Amino acid sequence: MRIQYLVPAVFLVGVSACSASGPSSAPSPSPASTPSPTATADYRPISTMPATEKGLDFVELINVTTAGGVVTLHVDRKVMFVGDEALAHNRSDGNPPNDFAIEDPDGQDKELTFVLDPKAPLRSTENRALTQTQFVRNAGRQTAEGVETPLWLRHRDGLDGTITALAEQYLP
């Protein structure tokens, strides 16, 4: 199953129990993150099985910055393959069999920036609620170590709006 931006995605915690296969990605929207005045914010937490949710964005966190109390995420959109499609993808790339694979859809790092809404629910890889302060501290530490943390995002305006929900993606 290929999971791509407006297509359902699978939270890897449950991948081995899922029969779904495919990648998850997001398209290349403009890096704007200013919400439209008519957009309706969806502040529901992202489920532990994002495959059941439409409209999520799969990204790797490059950096997180804070200025004037505004938290901005710097990300690169990715595609996640899971299940049978991941196995086939890994096989075709000469990689060992695995039930997930992550790929850059455009083949190059393309940094996008999005503002994190202060009301956005944030979830850790263990599905624990995080405060913005905890997320920023943890993300800052990870990015300083060169770790590009995979995240699921929900935006106010499709894939171009302010982030209204965030979940860290567990990777084994």
FENUR-V471793 format. One record per residue. N is the residue number from 1. RES is the residue in three letters. SS is DSSP state (H for helix, E for strand, C for the rest). PHI is phi in whole degrees, 0 to 359 (* if undefined). Layout:
# FENUR-V471793
N/RES/SS/PHI ; N/RES/SS/PHI
This chain:
# FENUR-V471793
1/MET/C/* ; 2/ARG/E/260 ; 3/ILE/E/256 ; 4/GLN/C/222 ; 5/TYR/C/355 ; 6/LEU/C/282 ; 7/VAL/C/247 ; 8/PRO/C/305 ; 9/ALA/C/229 ; 10/VAL/C/246 ; 11/PHE/C/285 ; 12/LEU/H/297 ; 13/VAL/H/305 ; 14/GLY/H/253 ; 15/VAL/H/298 ; 16/SER/H/295 ; 17/ALA/H/269 ; 18/CYS/C/266 ; 19/SER/C/260 ; 20/ALA/C/289 ; 21/SER/C/221 ; 22/GLY/E/147 ; 23/PRO/C/256 ; 24/SER/C/229 ; 25/SER/C/204 ; 26/ALA/C/219 ; 27/PRO/C/283 ; 28/SER/C/256 ; 29/PRO/C/277 ; 30/SER/C/292 ; 31/PRO/C/284 ; 32/ALA/C/294 ; 33/SER/C/224 ; 34/THR/C/276 ; 35/PRO/C/291 ; 36/SER/C/281 ; 37/PRO/C/295 ; 38/THR/C/262 ; 39/ALA/C/291 ; 40/THR/C/258 ; 41/ALA/C/281 ; 42/ASP/C/250 ; 43/TYR/C/261 ; 44/ARG/C/295 ; 45/PRO/C/298 ; 46/ILE/C/289 ; 47/SER/C/291 ; 48/THR/C/285 ; 49/MET/C/232 ; 50/PRO/H/302 ; 51/ALA/H/300 ; 52/THR/H/272 ; 53/GLU/C/250 ; 54/LYS/C/265 ; 55/GLY/C/85 ; 56/LEU/E/269 ; 57/ASP/E/245 ; 58/PHE/E/258 ; 59/VAL/E/219 ; 60/GLU/E/248 ; 61/LEU/E/285 ; 62/ILE/E/264 ; 63/ASN/E/198 ; 64/VAL/E/228 ; 65/THR/E/233 ; 66/THR/E/228 ; 67/ALA/E/214 ; 68/GLY/C/60 ; 69/GLY/C/82 ; 70/VAL/E/261 ; 71/VAL/E/265 ; 72/THR/E/240 ; 73/LEU/E/262 ; 74/HIS/E/253 ; 75/VAL/E/226 ; 76/ASP/E/232 ; 77/ARG/E/292 ; 78/LYS/C/226 ; 79/VAL/E/240 ; 80/MET/E/248 ; 81/PHE/E/257 ; 82/VAL/E/225 ; 83/GLY/H/63 ; 84/ASP/H/300 ; 85/GLU/H/294 ; 86/ALA/H/294 ; 87/LEU/H/300 ; 88/ALA/H/295 ; 89/HIS/H/298 ; 90/ASN/H/296 ; 91/ARG/H/298 ; 92/SER/H/292 ; 93/ASP/C/269 ; 94/GLY/C/77 ; 95/ASN/C/270 ; 96/PRO/C/296 ; 97/PRO/C/302 ; 98/ASN/C/205 ; 99/ASP/C/269 ; 100/PHE/E/208 ; 101/ALA/E/209 ; 102/ILE/E/238 ; 103/GLU/E/223 ; 104/ASP/C/272 ; 105/PRO/C/297 ; 106/ASP/C/256 ; 107/GLY/C/76 ; 108/GLN/C/213 ; 109/ASP/C/290 ; 110/LYS/C/229 ; 111/GLU/E/283 ; 112/LEU/E/245 ; 113/THR/E/237 ; 114/PHE/E/221 ; 115/VAL/E/279 ; 116/LEU/E/266 ; 117/ASP/E/297 ; 118/PRO/E/301 ; 119/LYS/E/269 ; 120/ALA/E/295 ; 121/PRO/E/288 ; 122/LEU/E/240 ; 123/ARG/E/235 ; 124/SER/C/279 ; 125/THR/C/296 ; 126/GLU/C/270 ; 127/ASN/C/64 ; 128/ARG/C/264 ; 129/ALA/E/293 ; 130/LEU/E/241 ; 131/THR/C/276 ; 132/GLN/H/300 ; 133/THR/H/299 ; 134/GLN/H/297 ; 135/PHE/H/298 ; 136/VAL/H/298 ; 137/ARG/H/298 ; 138/ASN/H/296 ; 139/ALA/H/295 ; 140/GLY/H/299 ; 141/ARG/H/294 ; 142/GLN/H/295 ; 143/THR/H/292 ; 144/ALA/H/296 ; 145/GLU/C/272 ; 146/GLY/C/84 ; 147/VAL/C/274 ; 148/GLU/C/263 ; 149/THR/C/290 ; 150/PRO/E/284 ; 151/LEU/E/223 ; 152/TRP/E/254 ; 153/LEU/E/235 ; 154/ARG/E/244 ; 155/HIS/E/250 ; 156/ARG/C/292 ; 157/ASP/C/243 ; 158/GLY/C/61 ; 159/LEU/C/250 ; 160/ASP/C/244 ; 161/GLY/C/261 ; 162/THR/C/304 ; 163/ILE/E/283 ; 164/THR/E/251 ; 165/ALA/E/198 ; 166/LEU/E/213 ; 167/ALA/E/222 ; 168/GLU/E/287 ; 169/GLN/C/260 ; 170/TYR/C/287 ; 171/LEU/C/233 ; 172/PRO/C/292
